[in-house]
Amino acid sequence: MERFVPNAIYYYAAPCEIRRMLKETNPTARYLSEQLRIRTEKNARYSLRAFAQNLGISPGELSEVLNGKRKLTFKNGLKISTALGHSPVEAENFLGLIKREWAARAGLVLAEEIQPAELERRILTEDVFHLVSDWTCFAIVNLTETKGFRFDHAFIARRLGITVTEAKLALDRLIRIGLVEVTGKKYSVSRDFILAPEGVPSAAVRKFHTQILEKAGEALVSQSIHERDIAGITFAIDPSDIPGVQKEIHTFIDRLATRLAKAPQQKKTEVYHFETALFRLTSPNTKKPTTAKKDPRS
């Protein structure tokens, strides 16, 4: 299991809304419409035709699906799920919605209806996956500790350089799993949040660090040396020493996090991320050493 330390955050299961999508008559159309809306908000020139091309289906078919004139086939559902980069749970839920729509069209009642408790578990599992894999979630949590923070989608979007939609989706996810609590119109970050290491999918951890390394590449170009520090060394090492090096790195990160957490909030104005990357540059040395053949005359 990869080590995941976005901050001193803990995880617990909290109630969430689970029945809304099942009650909708055309949930796949709503879902795809939302995906298209997110993309057009990021790029005003992004079109339905471009979206259809990305999904691997014809623009005409996509238009009819969005307008409720056609149901998605399982074949195209699989193509779309792959194109959208769905996680296993997302793919299962998306194809399940297609199955329900075809059953409803035929007037059938599915015998294997997902029970509310099971659906809640699946949604929670998916939320945890995105909580860990999307850098914006923990960035928002840490942004709440800065001076002048507001639980406002536009404010969050501006500070993190993301769209308002992305800020809303991330904040909604934080609320569903209980990391952000809502009392009336007031928001607050829960301090009793427990994230068990065994509950974090490795794929989510890999996706998170991939995004962070991309952000580091952007910072290398856009931020001055007074705002960031990117350094590294290349060295030869005995592989048996790697665990010791890893332990030293983890100890340093824990100490740094503890020290930074003690700083008064009124002095915090920015959100930073500290990333370490220890990896092998050489190809695995799997070649067995050769031994000299024994001279039969000796």
Secondary structure per residue as TSV (DSSP state, phi and psi in degrees):
chain	resnum	aa	ss	phi	psi
A	1	M	-	360.0	127.0
A	2	E	-	-67.0	144.9
A	3	R	-	-76.6	134.9
A	4	F	-	-129.6	109.8
A	5	V	-	-130.7	74.5
A	6	P	S	-73.0	-26.8
A	7	N	S	177.0	179.5
A	8	A	S	-79.8	74.6
A	9	I	-	-114.1	143.6
A	10	Y	B	-126.3	159.9
A	11	Y	-	-122.4	136.1
A	12	Y	-	-143.5	158.7
A	13	A	-	-84.2	129.8
A	14	A	-	-124.0	157.3
A	15	P	-	-62.6	151.4
A	16	C	-	-149.4	159.8
A	17	E	-	-75.2	129.2
A	18	I	-	-128.2	-8.9
A	19	R	S	-101.4	-12.5
A	20	R	H	-59.2	-48.1
A	21	M	H	-64.9	-37.4
A	22	L	H	-65.6	-27.7
A	23	K	H	-81.5	-15.9
A	24	E	-	-73.6	145.3
A	25	T	S	-81.1	-24.8
A	26	N	-	-140.1	65.5
A	27	P	H	-65.9	-31.3
A	28	T	H	-67.1	-37.8
A	29	A	H	-64.3	-42.1
A	30	R	H	-63.4	-41.9
A	31	Y	H	-63.3	-46.8
A	32	L	H	-67.6	-34.4
A	33	S	H	-63.4	-39.3
A	34	E	H	-66.3	-40.2
A	35	Q	H	-63.4	-39.4
A	36	L	H	-67.0	-40.6
A	37	R	H	-62.9	-41.5
A	38	I	H	-60.8	-41.5
A	39	R	H	-71.4	-39.1
A	40	T	H	-70.8	-27.6
A	41	E	H	-70.1	-33.4
A	42	K	H	-74.7	-35.4
A	43	N	-	-139.8	105.2
A	44	A	T	-60.2	-21.3
A	45	R	T	-90.1	-2.8
A	46	Y	-	-71.2	131.5
A	47	S	-	-117.4	170.3
A	48	L	H	-62.7	-35.9
A	49	R	H	-64.0	-41.1
A	50	A	H	-66.5	-39.1
A	51	F	H	-63.3	-43.6
A	52	A	H	-62.7	-41.4
A	53	Q	H	-62.4	-41.4
A	54	N	H	-65.5	-33.3
A	55	L	H	-81.6	-17.0
A	56	G	T	85.1	21.7
A	57	I	S	-127.1	169.7
A	58	S	-	-77.7	150.0
A	59	P	H	-58.7	-37.5
A	60	G	H	-63.1	-43.7
A	61	E	H	-66.1	-42.1
A	62	L	H	-62.9	-41.6
A	63	S	H	-60.3	-43.5
A	64	E	H	-67.4	-36.1
A	65	V	H	-65.6	-45.3
A	66	L	H	-65.0	-30.4
A	67	N	T	-90.2	2.8
A	68	G	T	77.5	14.5
A	69	K	S	-91.2	-11.7
A	70	R	S	-146.2	145.8
A	71	K	-	-95.2	144.4
A	72	L	-	-68.5	138.4
A	73	T	-	-82.9	159.5
A	74	F	H	-63.3	-35.1
A	75	K	H	-60.9	-48.5
A	76	N	H	-72.4	-29.5
A	77	G	H	-61.6	-40.4
A	78	L	H	-65.4	-41.9
A	79	K	H	-62.6	-43.6
A	80	I	H	-66.2	-43.0
A	81	S	H	-60.3	-42.1
A	82	T	H	-65.9	-43.3
A	83	A	H	-64.1	-33.8
A	84	L	T	-83.7	-3.4
A	85	G	T	68.3	37.6
A	86	H	-	-62.2	143.7
A	87	S	-	-75.4	169.4
A	88	P	H	-54.8	-41.7
A	89	V	H	-69.3	-41.5
A	90	E	H	-60.4	-45.1
A	91	A	H	-61.8	-43.3
A	92	E	H	-61.9	-44.5
A	93	N	H	-67.7	-41.4
A	94	F	H	-63.8	-47.2
A	95	L	H	-68.2	-29.6
A	96	G	H	-65.4	-35.9
A	97	L	H	-66.1	-39.9
A	98	I	H	-62.6	-42.5
A	99	K	H	-59.6	-42.9
A	100	R	H	-66.9	-38.0
A	101	E	H	-64.9	-42.2
A	102	W	H	-67.8	-36.8
A	103	A	H	-65.6	-42.1
A	104	A	H	-65.3	-36.7
A	105	R	H	-64.0	-34.8
A	106	A	T	-88.3	1.2
A	107	G	T	73.6	25.1
A	108	L	-	-100.9	153.2
A	109	V	-	-111.9	121.4
A	110	L	-	-68.7	131.0
A	111	A	T	-73.1	-30.5
A	112	E	T	-97.6	48.9
A	113	E	-	-62.9	134.1
A	114	I	-	-71.8	128.1
A	115	Q	-	-72.5	149.5
A	116	P	H	-52.3	-42.5
A	117	A	H	-63.3	-39.7
A	118	E	H	-69.8	-40.6
A	119	L	H	-65.4	-38.7
A	120	E	H	-61.2	-40.6
A	121	R	H	-63.6	-41.6
A	122	R	H	-66.8	-42.1
A	123	I	H	-64.7	-41.1
A	124	L	H	-63.8	-42.0
A	125	T	H	-60.5	-41.6
A	126	E	H	-67.2	-39.9
A	127	D	H	-63.3	-40.2
A	128	V	H	-63.7	-40.7
A	129	F	H	-57.2	-47.8
A	130	H	H	-75.4	-31.2
A	131	L	H	-56.8	-43.1
A	132	V	H	-81.1	-40.4
A	133	S	H	-80.1	-25.2
A	134	D	-	-98.0	118.2
A	135	W	H	-60.8	-24.8
A	136	T	H	-63.9	-32.8
A	137	C	H	-62.2	-53.9
A	138	F	H	-72.8	-23.9
A	139	A	H	-66.0	-39.9
A	140	I	H	-64.5	-44.2
A	141	V	H	-57.1	-44.7
A	142	N	H	-73.7	-29.2
A	143	L	H	-64.4	-29.6
A	144	T	T	-63.4	-18.5
A	145	E	T	-89.0	0.2
A	146	T	S	-92.2	156.5
A	147	K	T	-64.2	132.7
A	148	G	T	81.4	10.8
A	149	F	-	-64.5	145.3
A	150	R	-	-133.1	138.8
A	151	F	-	-78.9	72.9
A	152	D	-	-134.6	128.6
A	153	H	H	-57.8	-43.9
A	154	A	H	-66.2	-39.8
A	155	F	H	-62.9	-47.3
A	156	I	H	-62.5	-43.9
A	157	A	H	-61.0	-42.7
A	158	R	H	-66.3	-42.8
A	159	R	H	-69.5	-33.1
A	160	L	H	-98.4	-3.8
A	161	G	T	68.8	35.8
A	162	I	-	-121.3	176.0
A	163	T	-	-81.4	161.5
A	164	V	H	-62.3	-36.9
A	165	T	H	-63.7	-44.1
A	166	E	H	-61.7	-39.7
A	167	A	H	-64.3	-41.4
A	168	K	H	-66.0	-44.5
A	169	L	H	-62.7	-42.3
A	170	A	H	-66.2	-43.8
A	171	L	H	-66.6	-39.7
A	172	D	H	-60.6	-39.9
A	173	R	H	-66.1	-41.2
A	174	L	H	-62.8	-34.5
A	175	I	H	-71.5	-43.7
A	176	R	H	-60.1	-40.1
A	177	I	H	-89.5	-4.5
A	178	G	T	96.4	4.1
A	179	L	S	-74.6	-31.7
A	180	V	E	-115.0	128.1
A	181	E	E	-106.5	145.0
A	182	V	E	-119.6	124.0
A	183	T	E	-124.2	104.6
A	184	G	T	66.9	-116.9
A	185	K	T	-107.6	9.8
A	186	K	E	-102.1	136.9
A	187	Y	E	-108.5	147.8
A	188	S	E	-153.2	151.8
A	189	V	E	-88.3	129.0
A	190	S	-	-70.7	136.4
A	191	R	S	-101.1	8.0
A	192	D	-	-115.3	34.0
A	193	F	-	-91.6	124.1
A	194	I	B	-118.2	120.7
A	195	L	-	-111.4	100.9
A	196	A	-	-74.0	132.6
A	197	P	G	-53.7	-37.3
A	198	E	G	-71.1	-12.1
A	199	G	G	-93.1	2.4
A	200	V	S	-101.0	114.4
A	201	P	-	-63.7	138.5
A	202	S	H	-60.3	-36.4
A	203	A	H	-63.0	-36.0
A	204	A	H	-67.7	-40.8
A	205	V	H	-63.5	-44.1
A	206	R	H	-62.2	-41.4
A	207	K	H	-64.7	-41.2
A	208	F	H	-59.5	-50.7
A	209	H	H	-68.0	-31.1
A	210	T	H	-62.6	-44.5
A	211	Q	H	-63.4	-42.2
A	212	I	H	-65.0	-40.3
A	213	L	H	-65.6	-33.0
A	214	E	H	-67.1	-40.6
A	215	K	H	-63.0	-37.0
A	216	A	H	-63.6	-40.1
A	217	G	H	-62.2	-38.8
A	218	E	H	-66.9	-41.4
A	219	A	H	-64.6	-32.8
A	220	L	H	-59.7	-30.6
A	221	V	H	-94.7	-41.3
A	222	S	H	-90.4	-20.7
A	223	Q	S	-108.0	146.2
A	224	S	-	-76.9	166.2
A	225	I	T	-67.7	-15.1
A	226	H	T	-81.2	-14.7
A	227	E	T	-101.9	-21.4
A	228	R	-	-142.1	164.7
A	229	D	-	-141.2	112.0
A	230	I	-	-122.8	111.6
A	231	A	-	-140.1	161.0
A	232	G	-	-168.6	166.1
A	233	I	-	-134.2	150.7
A	234	T	-	-112.8	133.7
A	235	F	-	-150.9	157.6
A	236	A	-	-92.0	145.5
A	237	I	-	-151.7	151.7
A	238	D	-	-78.6	119.8
A	239	P	G	-50.9	-28.1
A	240	S	G	-70.1	-13.2
A	241	D	G	-88.6	-9.6
A	242	I	H	-58.1	-47.7
A	243	P	H	-55.0	-38.2
A	244	G	H	-65.9	-39.4
A	245	V	H	-65.7	-43.2
A	246	Q	H	-59.9	-41.5
A	247	K	H	-62.7	-41.1
A	248	E	H	-63.5	-41.9
A	249	I	H	-62.3	-47.7
A	250	H	H	-63.7	-39.0
A	251	T	H	-64.0	-41.8
A	252	F	H	-63.2	-43.9
A	253	I	H	-62.4	-44.0
A	254	D	H	-61.1	-42.8
A	255	R	H	-66.2	-40.7
A	256	L	H	-64.0	-44.8
A	257	A	H	-61.7	-41.1
A	258	T	H	-64.4	-42.3
A	259	R	H	-67.0	-44.0
A	260	L	H	-68.0	-30.9
A	261	A	H	-66.1	-21.9
A	262	K	T	-83.0	-9.9
A	263	A	S	-67.9	140.1
A	264	P	-	-65.1	140.7
A	265	Q	G	-61.5	-35.6
A	266	Q	G	-63.9	-13.7
A	267	K	G	-99.5	-7.4
A	268	K	-	-90.3	122.8
A	269	T	-	-126.0	-14.8
A	270	E	-	-129.4	162.5
A	271	V	-	-114.7	126.6
A	272	Y	-	-118.5	164.3
A	273	H	-	-132.6	132.1
A	274	F	-	-106.6	120.8
A	275	E	-	-122.9	134.2
A	276	T	-	-110.8	149.5
A	277	A	-	-141.2	102.6
A	278	L	-	-111.8	115.3
A	279	F	-	-151.6	161.6
A	280	R	-	-83.7	133.8
A	281	L	-	-94.3	-26.1
A	282	T	S	-88.9	158.7
A	283	S	-	-73.8	150.4
A	284	P	-	-55.7	133.7
A	285	N	-	-88.2	86.4
A	286	T	-	-100.9	-4.2
A	287	K	-	-71.1	125.6
A	288	K	-	-76.6	141.0
A	289	P	-	-64.1	139.0
A	290	T	-	-83.7	144.8
A	291	T	-	-113.6	141.4
A	292	A	-	-65.5	137.7
A	293	K	-	-70.6	138.1
A	294	K	-	-74.2	131.1
A	295	D	-	-72.0	116.6
A	296	P	T	-59.0	-19.1
A	297	R	T	-81.1	-15.1
A	298	S	-	-83.7	360.0
